[in-house]
Amino acid sequence: MKTTTWTKAFVAVVSASLFATACSSSDDGGSSQPADIAAAQAVTDQYEAAPTNLVLDTPLSKAPEAGKYVISIETPQPISSAKDDAIQQAADLLGWRYQRIIMGTDAEAAPKAMDQAIALKPDAIHFSGTPVSMLSKQIESAKAAGITVIADSVGDEPIPGVISTSLDGTAQVQEWGKMVASQVVVDSEGDANVAVFTITDYPILNVFTDAFTAQMKAQCPGCKVEMVNQQVTDLGTKTPQSVVSTLQRDPNINYAVFSFGDLVLGVDAALRGAGLQDQVTFAGQTPTPDNLKSLEDGDNSVWVGFPVQILGWRVLDMLARSFNGDDLGPADDAFLPTQLLNKDNIGSAVIDDKTGFYVGVADYQDQFKALWKK
């Protein structure tokens, strides 16, 4: 079984609406059409090796002007802090002033944090996870004040006033969903019965689960995929029992897929207590440091590498291009460097020694310096 422990690392911000109850839906599969394991293997082969470059290779037209003032709305999870630490490093290199506003978890936390940021009159505001539609009023106010806004880790298209939502956005997360599904098809040899645990309140997580399900249907029509919804407040509390109940209800489930690594909190202990520790293999996206440590310890799970530091630098790269008047297209089109992580290749993956998060590309800072003419 794929075992992991937990360090809270959820990328999405706590949104205003939470589902009152967990629910599940299933796709029974059952097609007699054989799995296309060769096609799935072709996908996984692309992402076996550690990346060596940023993917983004279009330099800025000129070195960014110093003195810009940028504010991030930071959600209260370690992965947001790690990303913003990386933004701080990039800001120091560019000679920019950088500040964080830590948002709360109440229903109006995101709008209140944005209002606070706008009042400080920065050159740019960065937020992540919160649906753009929830902040439309604040984005309009920022635009009127001449403040540039950028969002990452959202499933929305940009609206007037937001220069980009492509970073860890829809296209990227769809690719991660396809990657994980392909690996499940390959590892199961086309005989996968999957329970997907997620929080459907978060649009960006739905992008992942929709892409995962579509890829499973395309590559393994006879495989079964069941969605099991959770609440944010279920993390580490009700989710472990939800996993246990799901497996007890269907002993044929052999894969548990998590739309983000934090959902694994407490699951291992619950499965061991129920004698189910050998029934399923874990897989998912946005692994926590503990998820990755479990791989290093020989766990056979599969996770998509999420380069949090590079994502932070890409935020400032996008802003620098915007301030320069450069075309944002090349940056919007460039995915983050990533790979499919498993026990066989985790030893060659670049992991941050201090935070335990996946880095991906060891010399990413030098590569950004070259793009920025620094």
C-alpha positions in Angstrom: 0.0 0.0 0.0 1.1 3.6 -0.6 1.6 5.2 2.8 2.0 8.8 3.5 1.8 11.1 6.5 0.8 14.8 6.4 2.2 18.3 6.4 -0.6 20.8 5.6 0.1 22.0 2.1 -3.2 22.8 0.5 -2.8 25.2 -2.5 -6.4 26.3 -2.6 -7.7 29.0 -0.4 -10.7 28.4 1.9 -13.6 29.6 0.0 -16.9 31.1 1.1 -19.1 28.2 0.3 -18.6 24.7 1.9 -20.6 21.7 1.1 -22.7 20.6 4.1 -22.3 16.9 3.4 -19.9 14.6 1.7 -21.2 12.7 -1.3 -20.0 10.4 -3.9 -20.7 9.5 -7.5 -19.5 6.7 -9.6 -18.7 5.6 -13.1 -19.1 1.9 -13.2 -17.0 1.4 -16.4 -17.7 -2.0 -17.5 -16.8 -1.6 -21.2 -15.5 -4.7 -22.9 -13.0 -2.6 -24.9 -9.5 -3.4 -23.8 -7.3 -0.8 -22.1 -4.8 1.1 -24.3 -1.8 0.5 -22.1 0.6 1.5 -24.8 -0.9 4.9 -25.1 -0.8 5.3 -21.3 2.8 4.2 -21.2 3.7 6.8 -23.9 2.3 9.5 -21.5 4.1 8.2 -18.5 7.4 7.8 -20.3 7.4 11.6 -21.1 7.5 12.4 -17.4 9.8 9.7 -15.9 13.0 11.8 -15.9 13.7 14.8 -13.8 13.2 18.1 -15.8 16.3 20.1 -16.6 14.9 23.4 -17.7 12.1 25.8 -16.9 10.1 25.0 -20.0 9.7 28.8 -20.4 12.6 29.9 -22.6 11.5 33.3 -23.9 13.6 36.1 -22.3 12.3 39.5 -21.3 12.9 42.3 -23.7 14.9 44.1 -21.1 15.9 43.8 -17.4 13.0 44.6 -15.2 12.8 48.1 -13.7 13.7 48.1 -9.9 11.4 49.6 -7.3 8.1 47.9 -7.9 5.9 47.1 -4.9 4.1 43.7 -4.9 1.7 42.2 -2.4 0.7 38.6 -2.1 -2.5 37.4 -0.4 -1.1 34.5 1.5 -3.3 31.6 2.5 -2.6 30.0 5.9 -0.9 26.8 4.6 2.8 25.9 4.5 2.8 25.5 0.7 1.6 29.2 0.3 4.4 30.3 2.7 7.0 28.3 0.7 5.8 29.8 -2.6 5.8 33.3 -1.1 9.3 32.7 0.3 10.4 32.0 -3.3 8.6 35.2 -4.5 10.6 37.1 -1.8 13.8 35.7 -3.2 12.9 36.7 -6.7 11.8 40.2 -5.5 15.1 40.7 -3.8 16.9 39.8 -7.0 14.8 42.3 -9.0 15.1 45.1 -6.4 11.4 45.0 -5.7 9.6 45.6 -2.4 7.5 42.6 -1.4 4.8 42.2 1.3 2.4 39.5 2.3 -1.0 39.8 3.8 -2.1 36.7 5.6 -5.8 36.0 5.0 -8.1 34.3 7.4 -10.5 31.4 6.9 -13.9 33.1 7.3 -16.2 33.5 4.3 -15.1 37.1 3.6 -11.4 36.6 4.2 -10.3 36.8 0.6 -12.2 40.1 -0.2 -11.1 41.6 3.0 -7.5 40.8 2.3 -7.8 42.2 -1.2 -9.3 45.4 0.2 -6.4 45.7 2.6 -3.9 45.2 -0.2 -5.5 47.8 -2.5 -5.4 50.4 0.3 -1.6 50.0 0.4 -1.4 51.1 -3.2 1.1 48.6 -4.5 2.1 48.2 -8.2 0.7 44.6 -8.2 -1.4 42.2 -6.1 -1.0 38.4 -6.4 -3.5 35.9 -5.1 -4.1 32.2 -5.5 -6.8 29.6 -5.1 -9.7 31.9 -4.6 -12.1 31.9 -7.6 -11.7 35.1 -9.6 -15.5 35.6 -9.5 -15.3 36.0 -5.7 -13.0 39.0 -6.0 -14.6 40.7 -9.0 -15.4 43.9 -7.1 -11.9 44.1 -5.7 -10.3 43.4 -9.0 -12.4 46.3 -10.6 -11.2 48.6 -7.8 -7.6 47.5 -8.3 -7.9 48.2 -12.0 -9.3 51.6 -11.4 -6.3 52.3 -9.1 -3.8 51.2 -11.7 -2.8 48.1 -9.8 -1.9 45.0 -11.7 -3.5 41.7 -10.5 -2.3 38.2 -11.2 -3.7 34.9 -9.9 -2.4 31.4 -9.8 -3.9 28.0 -8.9 -7.4 29.0 -10.1 -9.6 27.4 -12.7 -10.9 30.7 -14.2 -10.0 32.6 -17.3 -8.7 36.1 -16.7 -11.2 39.0 -16.5 -10.4 42.7 -17.1 -7.9 43.7 -14.5 -6.2 40.3 -14.2 -3.2 39.8 -16.4 -3.0 36.0 -16.2 -4.5 32.9 -14.5 -2.4 30.4 -16.4 0.1 29.5 -13.7 -1.0 26.2 -12.1 -4.2 27.0 -14.1 -6.6 24.9 -16.1 -4.3 23.6 -18.8 -1.6 22.7 -16.4 -3.9 20.9 -14.0 -5.6 19.0 -16.8 -2.2 17.7 -17.8 -1.5 16.6 -14.2 -4.8 14.8 -14.2 -3.9 13.0 -17.5 -0.5 12.1 -16.1 -1.8 10.5 -13.0 -4.5 8.6 -14.8 -2.1 7.2 -17.4 0.2 6.0 -14.6 -2.7 4.3 -12.9 -3.6 2.5 -16.2 0.0 1.4 -16.7 0.5 0.2 -13.1 -2.8 -1.6 -12.9 -2.3 -3.2 -16.3 -5.7 -1.9 -17.3 -7.5 -3.3 -14.2 -8.1 -0.3 -12.0 -11.0 0.3 -9.7 -10.4 3.9 -8.4 -11.9 5.9 -5.6 -11.0 9.6 -6.1 -11.1 11.7 -2.9 -11.5 15.5 -3.5 -13.3 18.7 -2.4 -15.6 19.7 -5.2 -16.0 23.2 -3.7 -12.6 24.1 -5.3 -12.9 24.6 -9.1 -9.2 23.9 -9.7 -9.5 20.5 -8.0 -12.5 19.7 -10.3 -10.2 20.5 -13.2 -7.9 17.8 -12.0 -10.6 15.2 -11.3 -12.4 15.8 -14.5 -9.2 15.4 -16.5 -8.3 12.3 -14.6 -11.7 10.7 -15.2 -11.7 11.6 -18.9 -8.2 10.1 -19.4 -9.3 6.9 -17.6 -12.3 6.6 -19.8 -10.2 7.1 -22.9 -7.4 4.8 -22.0 -9.2 2.2 -19.9 -12.9 2.0 -20.7 -13.4 -1.0 -18.4 -11.8 0.7 -15.4 -14.1 2.0 -12.7 -13.8 5.5 -11.2 -15.8 6.7 -8.2 -15.8 10.3 -6.8 -16.0 10.7 -3.1 -16.4 14.4 -2.0 -15.1 15.8 1.2 -15.3 19.1 3.1 -12.4 21.2 4.1 -13.2 20.5 7.7 -13.0 16.8 7.0 -9.2 16.9 6.5 -7.6 14.6 9.1 -11.0 14.2 10.9 -13.7 12.6 8.8 -11.8 11.9 5.6 -9.8 8.9 7.1 -13.1 7.2 8.0 -14.6 8.2 4.6 -11.7 6.3 2.9 -12.2 3.3 5.2 -16.0 3.2 4.5 -15.5 3.5 0.8 -13.1 0.6 0.7 -15.3 -1.5 3.0 -18.3 -0.8 0.7 -16.3 -2.0 -2.3 -13.4 -4.4 -1.6 -12.5 -4.3 -5.3 -11.2 -0.8 -5.1 -7.5 -1.0 -5.6 -6.5 2.7 -6.1 -7.2 5.7 -3.9 -6.5 9.0 -5.8 -6.3 12.3 -3.9 -6.7 15.6 -5.6 -4.2 17.1 -3.2 -1.7 15.5 -0.8 -3.2 16.9 2.4 -6.3 14.6 2.0 -4.0 11.7 3.1 -3.8 13.1 6.7 -4.7 10.3 9.0 -5.7 7.9 6.3 -2.8 5.4 6.8 -3.6 4.9 10.5 -7.3 4.5 9.7 -6.6 1.9 7.1 -4.3 0.0 9.3 -6.8 0.0 12.1 -9.4 -1.4 9.8 -7.0 -4.0 8.3 -7.2 -2.4 4.9 -3.6 -1.2 4.5 -2.9 -3.6 1.6 -6.0 -3.0 -0.4 -5.1 0.2 -2.3 -2.3 2.1 -3.9 -2.2 5.9 -3.5 -1.8 8.5 -6.2 -2.4 12.2 -6.7 -1.2 15.7 -7.3 0.4 18.4 -5.1 2.3 16.1 -2.8 3.2 17.3 0.7 6.8 16.9 2.0 5.6 13.9 4.0 4.1 12.3 0.8 7.5 12.7 -0.8 9.3 11.4 2.3 7.2 8.3 2.1 8.4 7.7 -1.5 12.0 8.1 -0.3 11.2 5.4 2.3 10.1 3.0 -0.4 6.4 3.6 -0.6 5.0 2.7 -4.0 2.7 5.7 -4.5 2.6 8.0 -7.4 2.6 11.8 -7.2 2.9 14.6 -9.7 5.8 16.9 -8.9 4.6 20.4 -8.0 7.6 22.9 -8.2 6.4 25.4 -5.7 9.5 27.6 -5.8 9.5 27.8 -9.6 5.8 28.7 -9.4 6.7 31.6 -7.1 9.4 32.9 -9.5 7.0 32.5 -12.4 4.6 34.9 -10.7 7.2 37.6 -10.7 8.3 36.7 -14.2 4.8 37.3 -15.4 4.6 40.6 -13.6 8.0 41.6 -15.0 6.8 40.9 -18.5 3.6 42.9 -17.9 5.5 45.9 -16.5 7.9 45.7 -19.5 5.0 45.7 -22.0 6.2 42.3 -23.2 4.0 39.6 -24.8 2.6 37.4 -22.0 1.8 34.6 -24.5 5.0 32.6 -24.1 4.7 32.6 -20.4 1.0 31.8 -20.4 1.7 28.8 -22.8 4.6 27.4 -20.8 3.8 24.7 -18.3 5.7 24.3 -15.1 8.5 21.7 -15.1 7.2 18.4 -13.6 7.5 14.7 -13.5 5.7 11.6 -12.2 7.3 10.7 -8.9 7.5 7.1 -7.7 9.8 5.1 -5.5 12.1 4.3 -8.5 12.9 7.9 -9.5 12.4 9.8 -6.3 16.1 9.6 -5.7 16.9 11.6 -8.8 14.2 14.2 -8.1 15.2 17.7 -6.9 13.8 18.2 -3.4 14.3 21.3 -1.3 16.4 20.2 1.7 14.9 22.9 4.0 11.2 22.6 3.2 10.9 19.1 1.7 8.9 20.4 -1.3 9.6 19.3 -4.8 11.8 21.8 -6.7 12.2 20.1 -10.0 15.1 22.0 -11.6 18.2 22.5 -9.4 19.5 25.6 -11.1 16.2 27.3 -11.7 17.3 30.6 -10.2 20.2 30.9 -12.6 17.9 30.1 -15.5 15.5 32.8 -14.4 18.4 35.3 -14.1 19.2 34.6 -17.7 15.6 35.2 -18.8 15.6 38.4 -16.8 18.9 39.7 -18.1 20.3 39.9 -14.6 
